[in-house]
Amino acid sequence: MPSDEPGFTEGPREPVTTGDPAPTPPARPPTRSGPTGEARHGWRMVGLWVLLSAIADPLFYYLAGPHIPPGTMSNTADGAQFDFNILFIVALPVILAVWIYMGYAIVNWRASRNGPEPVGGPEARSNLPIQFTWIVVTTALVLFLFGFGTYELVQPEGAGGGQGPAPLFLPASHDVLPIQVIGQQWKWTYRYPTFGGFETADLVVPDHTAIAFHVTSLDVVHDFWVYQLGVKADANPGQDNVAYTTPDQLGSFVVRCDELCGLWHGAMYDWGKVVTPAQFQSWAESTERQLATNTKFLPPFAWTYTPDANGADGGYYPNNVDPYSPVLTYGAKQPGEPLPVTTTGKDRK
């Protein structure tokens, strides 16, 4: 109640409290914000990115690059390795930029336990310089990789891929050794037209010599894949698919089928070897003599062969003499093209 005594004025009443007083929230540590603080964060990330990229790219190129498959056994394999290394060197700084930004953000802008919730503020909603830089840099990278990939596909005689019967990208050498690759369930055989057209299950090629693989099939679709030489071409019935390469190193390589072709597809692999030109010449001439009798029973050399339906004649090259059915035969006419003209073979001096 108010007092009746003169000169007395009732002041504000003290709040009545029960229990412990409410804790005072801890003072928030001062943070550097605004253009200066954000610029420092940005330059730190850029500096860390430049440093790590300058270290990672040379380390990869000189330490890991020479061991990247498919190796350097041929010009096409070497080109594939070089292309992969260049693409990875371009991609590595992009990967590092993403990782550095994520790590820096987690360390510097994380929410601390029992601490205030971090708030980005208006500066976090948009950053036109960063957006513009990202769009320009990524666009330039994509256009560069497009041009680089196109050139590397065209320049090295088709990069070891099958180009069909009329290749556009040819080797610079005019002394090309043709080898016909014949896929059949479930093996590979090879005919050497410049050595009488003999057929063998052994794939032997000379080094430092341009090779033209003419890939075809007698039954289903196969895929001729010579991993170490950087060659890969589909083997389609009735089609001549040409792929080029030039072996640069002596040694053996694996030949596989890379197209599901039936029950024993996984067992359709073999070995080949690269030898010196003198060794190849000796091998080819001796093999031609040894297989001369067998070669007489083969059909005349052609870029493709037409088997009977269902393999009625039971041979590798059925000739429709006694077809399985008068209707169910492919009946395509043999192309009858002449043997390719080349100085590789008997005419080589």
Secondary structure, DSSP 8 states (H G I E B T S, - for coil): ----STT-----------SS-------------HHHHHHHHHHHHHHHHHHHHHHHHHHIIIIIGGG-TT-SSBHHHHHHHHHHHHHHHHHHHHHHHHHHHHHHHHHHS---TTS------GGGT--HHHHHHHHHHHHHHHHHHHHHHHHHHHTTGGGGB---SS-SS--S-S--EEEEEEEETTEEEEEEGGGTTEEES-EEEETTS-EEEEEEESSS-EEEEEGGGTEEEEE-BT--EEEEE-B-S-EEEEEEE-S--STTGGG-EEEEEEE-HHHHHHHHHHHHHHTHHHHHTS----S-----GGGTT-SSS--SSS-S-SSS--------------SSSTT--
